[in-house]
Amino acid sequence: MNKFFLFSLLIFLLACQNGNELSDAYGNFEAKEVLVAAEANGKIMHFEIEDGRQLSQQDTLGYIDTLQLHLKKKQLQASIAAILSKRQDVQTQQQVYLEQKQNLLREKARLEKLLAEGAATPKQLDDISGQIEVVDKQMKARIKALETTNRGISSEVAPLRTQIEQIEDQIHKSFIINPIDGQVLAHYAEPSEVAVFGKPLYKIADTRTMFLRAYISGRQLPLIKTGQQVEVLIDQDEQNYRRMKGTIVWIASEAEFTPKVIQTKEARVNMVYAIKIKVQNDGSLKIGMPGEVRFSADDAPAE
């Protein structure tokens, strides 16, 4: 009789303890995933990728064939050089007129001395002054014409330079550059395959920060808020949990049916609200791993 009583008491205490240990929400861990796609068309010349590999942001993993782009760039550069060779040297042309003007100025100074000595006439001085004015007008007109011609040539070059910039952008996008720090989850292409713009190359996830997507009832909804600190539990062994700190970062604005992976069939027909809890990963959390949530003692609703 005593043994039966002690055994029953032990079962009762364990049941009470397990009841107190019930979590407030259940879910699975997920991470921020990025599907990296090709940004150029062509043969994949080099692609260094492996599932499970840890990558850093801006790592260059490979490149898509850029030969035709480089050839097109060289062709445009040659066209620009040919057009620019037609430009006129304004400074050289201006120097010719300035030398003519200097010669006329020296002649004018000589005539002024002769006029003072009575050895020249005022008409001779007027003629030389008129020639200086003509040279000035000719120089200005010529320079203006040359500048107009050069502007026209430059306008022909501008579209070609824009095309080169476009090609350089295409060449840059031919390199496969990793966008975020994270772990490669899967890859979908291999070297020597042909890439097409938008074709997925690999999928990567930032596993340093994980998110537990869990579900709560309508009764629990008023008792939680974004930014709230909670306790996250994962299985340590068959009987014990490992406890981690988490922060509620998102609460769904609309209810949905409980996902099939959550609890019993009876519970799955209930309407629940999804929440996301951010947890810093020390390496033990994996995508898809189940987890549980416990709110603070004051916030947890009575079951």
Secondary structure, DSSP 8 states (H G I E B T S, - for coil): -HHHHHHHHHHHHHHHHHHHT--SEEEEEEEEEEEEE-SS-EEEEEE---TT-EE-TT-EEEEE--HHHHHHHHHHHHHHHHHHTT---HHHHHHHHHHHHHHHHHHHHHHHHHHHHTSS-HHHHHHHHHHHHHHHHHHHHHHHHHHHHHHHHHHHHHHHHHHHHHHHHHHHHTEEE--SSEEEEEE---TTSEE-TT-EEEEEEEEEEEEEEEEE-TTTGGG--TT-EEEEEEESSSS-EEEEEEEEEEE-SS-EE--TTSS-HHHHTSEEEEEEEEEE--S---TT-EEEEE--TTTS---
